[in-house]
Amino acid sequence: MRKHLLALFASIAICVSFFAGKVAAADSKPIPGFKIPCSQTRNPEFNSLRPYQASPCGDSDKALFCGNEIKITESKTKTVRGWVDSTYMDWQVTDKPYGIDLSGTEFPIAGNTELTANSQNTTETLDDAAKMNNYASWYLNGVTNRAEYGADKNTNDNITTFSGPIQKLFPQAIQEEQRIESIMAASEQTTFSDTEGTTTGSSAPQVTDVQNHNQIVVCSDKSILGMFGQVTPHACYSGGGSAAQDVYRLKDWDDGSLS
């Protein structure tokens, strides 16, 4: 069973985006909340290519979000002194927001999980060719072996045409090695210096954390007694924010439950 499911587990969501620093999505909906601790999971996740938005784990550089709009807020507040209506006084200058709209750009962008199947909506307005031609994440990962589709997209035509270069060109041994690294990234903890929020000259605290959330990989009908028989992946979500059913996560390959 372990080997069978691992074969269906193609490329783990590879984030192709720019380092975003301290930015936030202009509208975080339908993503519930904002920061999800790496030790926690949620069900549903928004999309397998965007499972824990704005919740980077570990010390590797990651973009906080993907989308068409960016909202940047100044973090510094200062006191200003001057004349106001013939009175010399102090007043506070508050943070100032800036909005950047990228929806009119004409070049391929990192990804699109809003107009494709996700946990909130199963209706797609982009066909497979548009996904692969217009978005780097879909091009690299392909449309097959995604939690949102189960085995429905794993046709001979899609495997040939819409698998993406990672699945078609990388040797199987390298793909398996990368999958194992993704599994271990959700299990093994790393200690590092957390420099976020520290000022110049101050020492950064030591933090122990995993490098990746224990995200949903595939949903599948259970085999007989959980041990025998072939399993069939199915679409994880039915829309409307409903929870995924028959879930297997990254750590299921590491904790012995699929051995």
C-alpha positions, 0 to 999 in steps of 0.5 A, a space after each residue: 500500500 505504501 508503494 502504491 500510494 507513493 507512486 500516485 504521489 507526484 510532485 509535492 507542491 513546489 512554490 514558484 514565487 518571488 520572496 515577498 518579505 513582510 507583505 499581506 494579501 489585500 484580501 485573505 479570504 477565503 483563506 481562514 486566519 492568517 498564521 497557522 503554526 507549523 505544528 498545526 494542520 487544518 482541514 480543508 486546506 485551500 489548494 494543494 499548491 497553496 495549502 498554508 498561505 502566509 504561514 511559512 515554516 522553518 528558516 527557508 525563504 518563502 513568499 507569504 502569499 500568491 495573488 493579484 493584489 498586494 497591500 503594504 503598510 508602513 510599520 513606523 509611527 513618528 511624532 511630528 511637531 508644528 503649527 496647527 490652527 495657530 497652535 504649536 503642538 505635537 501629533 502622531 503620523 500613523 501608518 500609511 497603506 499602499 495598494 499595488 494591483 497586478 491584475 493587468 499584467 500580461 506575462 505568465 505569473 507564479 500560479 492561479 488557484 482561485 480559478 481552478 478547483 479548490 476546497 471552496 469551489 470545484 468549478 474551474 474557469 481555466 482549462 488544462 492548457 491555459 493552466 500550463 501555458 499561463 502559470 509557472 506553478 501549473 507548468 512545472 507541476 502539471 495537472 495530474 496527481 493533484 489532491 483536488 482531482 484524485 485520479 480523474 486527471 490521470 488519463 493517458 492524454 494528460 500524462 503525455 501532454 499535461 504532466 509538466 517537465 518535472 514529472 516527464 523529464 526528471 529521472 524517477 530516482 530524483 523524483 522519489 528523493 525529492 518526495 522523501 525530502 518533502 515527507 521528512 521536512 514535515 517530520 524532522 525539526 531544525 534549530 535555527 536563528 529566527 531573525 524576523 523582528 530583531 533589531 540591528 545588534 540584537 541576538 536572534 532567538 533560537 527556534 526549533 521548527 519543522 520545514 514544512 506543514 504536514 499538508 494533505 497529499 491525496 485522498 483515497 478510499 480505504 483498502 480492506 481493513 486498512 491493509 489489503 487491496 488497491 486504493 483509488 484516489 478521489 477528489 478531496 473536496 466537494 466545494 463550499 469549504 467542506 472538509 476533505 475525506 479519506 485524507 493522507 498527509 505527508 507524515 503518513 509516509 513517515 510515521 509507519 501508518 502506511 508501512 
